[in-house]
Amino acid sequence: MSGYGWEPPALPVPRRRPPVPDGLPYHRLHVAGRPGFWRPVVGSLLMLGTLFVLVGIAAIIPFTVWYVVTGADVQASLTTLLDTEHPTPAGLAYINLALALLIPASIGINWLLHGLTPGWLASVARAFRWRLLVACLAAAVVALMATLVVSGIVNAVAPGQSDDLGGHLNPFTATTAWYLLVILLLTPLQAAGEEYCFRGYLTQAFGAIPFASRYFAVLVPATFFGLAHGIGQSPPVFFDRFAFGVIAGVLVIRTGGLEAGIAMHVLNNFLAFGLALAYGDMASTLNPSGGTWWSLPVTLTQSLVYLVLATWVCRRLGGWTTTGGRVLEAPSARV
């Protein structure tokens, strides 16, 4: 075109973000994102406030459509769906689906607000490490065996003061089968959603605050995690959730990603829902209000044993615990 007296305008040269230092841990990944002290604050408010409302609304849409298509009483059906005091398999599916939506929500906020692609929320390797997840699931089973031993000791010392496998086996019904299907299909996604929110985005957000330490990045999300399980929970139940959040947060930093925490969370929920179906009821599992301090040695044993095993597994597999420096360099803008 230059022969016709016209030159195309020069395209702007894309600006590249300088490479971040080598050895960046998981909770400091936001320093490689867009600058601005307000970004972690806004992102955390979105995750803890509006976002939980939005995922709840989004998750209810497919159920509403189903009720309309099948000609059911929509208002009555939705009331039953949201009644956690008298839960149904559909109600459990709704809860799991709503929490599972925290995965794309967390990824979206991390990408749009901080400019970090989805892989950086999974791990410092910029990808979800499936091999590590499978190995950690095996480690979680070993930790569960240690928990059963300690549970037996606690029950011998203080009978009836901790959860056990006693009681009569519930009958297997069609409702039980539907519950099992929901648990197997959606519980792993629900557990992963909570990890992406609390141990993923919030850990990185609070870890990016200039004055914050790794303890701040672990303890604050763990506190929110405990509070998110309900206002009416007793102090032992809250501390149990808080302790779980602390261990999962430490695992994120020591393994460099969410895989170990997701593995522990999935197995814990499988166990809790499985025991509820076999010996208890789903309502008490979804709405824990009692609890006793005698249960803490049991849960702490599982968490601490798993912490040691998962850390060892990560090292044996050669899992990254920090970034590789230039690997976090921002990609060139597409023209």
ZAMARGU-4260 file (C-alpha; in steps of 0.2 Angstrom, whole numbers, plus 5000, padded with zeros to 4 digits):
<rodrens>
0) 5000/5000/5000 | 5015/5012/5002 | 5015/5014/4983 | 4998/5023/4984 | 5004/5036/4997
5) 4996/5028/5012 | 5005/5019/5026 | 4996/5009/5040 | 4997/5016/5057 | 5011/5008/5068
10) 5004/4995/5080 | 5008/4998/5098 | 5021/4987/5105 | 5013/4976/5119 | 5020/4980/5136
15) 5027/4965/5146 | 5026/4963/5164 | 5044/4960/5171 | 5047/4943/5177 | 5043/4939/5195
20) 5057/4933/5207 | 5061/4914/5207 | 5054/4904/5221 | 5037/4913/5223 | 5026/4903/5235
25) 5007/4899/5231 | 5000/4912/5243 | 5011/4926/5235 | 5005/4923/5217 | 4995/4939/5216
30) 5011/4949/5216 | 5013/4943/5198 | 4996/4950/5193 | 4990/4967/5190 | 4996/4980/5203
35) 4984/4989/5215 | 4982/4986/5234 | 4963/4987/5231 | 4962/4972/5220 | 4963/4959/5234
40) 4951/4969/5245 | 4938/4970/5231 | 4940/4952/5226 | 4938/4946/5244 | 4922/4956/5246
45) 4916/4948/5230 | 4920/4931/5236 | 4913/4932/5253 | 4898/4943/5249 | 4889/4945/5233
50) 4897/4930/5225 | 4889/4917/5237 | 4872/4925/5233 | 4875/4924/5214 | 4880/4906/5214
55) 4865/4902/5225 | 4854/4910/5212 | 4863/4902/5197 | 4862/4885/5205 | 4843/4886/5207
60) 4840/4890/5189 | 4841/4872/5182 | 4830/4866/5196 | 4817/4879/5192 | 4817/4875/5174
65) 4815/4856/5178 | 4800/4860/5189 | 4792/4871/5176 | 4794/4858/5162 | 4787/4844/5173
70) 4772/4854/5178 | 4776/4854/5197 | 4771/4867/5209 | 4787/4878/5207 | 4785/4888/5223
75) 4782/4872/5234 | 4795/4863/5225 | 4808/4877/5228 | 4803/4878/5246 | 4806/4859/5248
80) 4823/4861/5239 | 4829/4874/5250 | 4824/4866/5267 | 4840/4860/5275 | 4830/4855/5291
85) 4821/4842/5280 | 4834/4838/5266 | 4831/4828/5250 | 4843/4822/5237 | 4838/4836/5226
90) 4841/4848/5240 | 4859/4841/5243 | 4862/4842/5224 | 4857/4860/5224 | 4869/4864/5239
95) 4883/4854/5230 | 4880/4863/5214 | 4880/4880/5221 | 4897/4877/5230 | 4904/4869/5214
100) 4900/4885/5205 | 4913/4893/5216 | 4926/4885/5205 | 4922/4896/5189 | 4918/4911/5200
105) 4935/4910/5209 | 4944/4908/5192 | 4934/4922/5184 | 4939/4934/5198 | 4957/4929/5198
110) 4958/4931/5179 | 4948/4947/5177 | 4953/4957/5192 | 4971/4951/5194 | 4975/4945/5176
115) 4981/4928/5181 | 4976/4913/5170 | 4966/4899/5178 | 4981/4887/5180 | 4988/4899/5193
120) 4974/4896/5205 | 4977/4877/5204 | 4995/4877/5208 | 5012/4885/5206 | 5015/4874/5191
125) 5001/4883/5182 | 4991/4867/5180 | 4981/4855/5191 | 4992/4841/5196 | 4981/4825/5194
130) 4995/4813/5199 | 4997/4822/5215 | 4978/4822/5219 | 4977/4803/5216 | 4992/4800/5228
135) 4985/4812/5241 | 4968/4803/5241 | 4978/4787/5245 | 4987/4797/5259 | 4970/4803/5265
140) 4964/4785/5267 | 4979/4781/5278 | 4976/4796/5289 | 4958/4790/5290 | 4964/4773/5297
145) 4974/4783/5311 | 4958/4792/5315 | 4948/4776/5318 | 4961/4770/5330 | 4961/4787/5340
150) 4942/4787/5339 | 4941/4769/5347 | 4953/4775/5361 | 4942/4791/5364 | 4926/4780/5365
155) 4935/4769/5377 | 4940/4784/5389 | 4924/4794/5386 | 4910/4783/5379 | 4897/4792/5368
160) 4907/4808/5368 | 4914/4807/5350 | 4907/4801/5334 | 4908/4783/5331 | 4901/4769/5320
165) 4889/4762/5332 | 4870/4761/5331 | 4858/4752/5319 | 4861/4752/5301 | 4848/4762/5291
170) 4838/4753/5278 | 4843/4755/5260 | 4829/4764/5250 | 4826/4772/5234 | 4830/4789/5243
175) 4847/4782/5249 | 4851/4777/5231 | 4847/4795/5225 | 4858/4802/5239 | 4872/4790/5234
180) 4872/4796/5216 | 4872/4814/5221 | 4886/4812/5233 | 4897/4802/5221 | 4894/4814/5207
185) 4893/4831/5215 | 4902/4830/5232 | 4920/4831/5224 | 4915/4846/5214 | 4908/4854/5230
190) 4923/4851/5240 | 4934/4858/5226 | 4923/4873/5225 | 4926/4877/5243 | 4945/4874/5241
195) 4946/4885/5226 | 4937/4899/5236 | 4945/4898/5253 | 4962/4890/5250 | 4963/4896/5232
200) 4958/4914/5229 | 4957/4920/5247 | 4973/4913/5252 | 4981/4922/5237 | 4972/4938/5240
205) 4977/4939/5259 | 4994/4933/5255 | 4997/4948/5243 | 4993/4961/5256 | 5010/4970/5259
210) 5011/4968/5278 | 5004/4950/5278 | 5013/4935/5282 | 5010/4917/5277 | 5001/4915/5294
215) 4989/4929/5289 | 4986/4920/5273 | 4981/4904/5282 | 4972/4910/5297 | 4960/4923/5290
220) 4953/4912/5276 | 4952/4898/5289 | 4942/4909/5300 | 4930/4913/5286 | 4929/4895/5281
225) 4923/4891/5299 | 4910/4905/5299 | 4903/4900/5282 | 4897/4884/5290 | 4883/4892/5299
230) 4880/4905/5314 | 4872/4892/5325 | 4886/4880/5326 | 4893/4877/5343 | 4911/4882/5348
235) 4918/4864/5346 | 4910/4862/5328 | 4917/4879/5323 | 4934/4875/5330 | 4934/4859/5320
240) 4930/4868/5304 | 4943/4881/5308 | 4956/4868/5312 | 4952/4859/5295 | 4954/4876/5286
245) 4971/4879/5295 | 4978/4862/5290 | 4972/4864/5272 | 4979/4881/5271 | 4996/4875/5277
250) 4995/4861/5264 | 4992/4874/5250 | 5009/4882/5255 | 5019/4866/5258 | 5013/4858/5242
255) 5011/4873/5231 | 4993/4870/5226 | 4976/4865/5230 | 4977/4846/5226 | 4981/4840/5243
260) 4967/4850/5251 | 4954/4845/5239 | 4959/4826/5242 | 4957/4828/5260 | 4941/4838/5259
265) 4933/4825/5247 | 4937/4810/5258 | 4930/4819/5273 | 4914/4823/5265 | 4912/4806/5258
270) 4914/4799/5275 | 4902/4812/5283 | 4889/4809/5271 | 4891/4790/5270 | 4890/4789/5289
275) 4874/4800/5289 | 4866/4788/5276 | 4872/4772/5285 | 4869/4776/5303 | 4862/4794/5305
280) 4852/4807/5295 | 4857/4820/5283 | 4849/4834/5292 | 4861/4833/5307 | 4875/4832/5295
285) 4870/4847/5285 | 4866/4857/5301 | 4879/4853/5315 | 4874/4862/5330 | 4880/4851/5344
290) 4897/4844/5345 | 4909/4840/5359 | 4927/4844/5362 | 4931/4825/5363 | 4929/4825/5344
295) 4944/4836/5342 | 4958/4823/5346 | 4950/4812/5332 | 4949/4826/5319 | 4966/4833/5323
300) 4974/4816/5322 | 4967/4814/5304 | 4972/4832/5299 | 4990/4831/5306 | 4994/4814/5300
305) 4988/4819/5283 | 4998/4835/5283 | 5014/4824/5286 | 5009/4811/5273 | 5004/4824/5259
310) 5019/4834/5262 | 5030/4818/5260 | 5020/4813/5244 | 5022/4830/5236 | 5041/4829/5239
315) 5042/4811/5233 | 5033/4815/5217 | 5044/4831/5214 | 5029/4842/5215 | 5033/4861/5213
320) 5031/4871/5229 | 5036/4888/5222 | 5036/4896/5204 | 5050/4894/5192 | 5053/4913/5190
325) 5051/4918/5172 | 5037/4906/5170 | 5025/4919/5177 | 5030/4932/5164 | 5015/4939/5157
330) 5011/4933/5139 | 5012/4945/5124 | 4996/4953/5119 | 4987/4946/5104 | 4985/4958/5089
</rodrens>
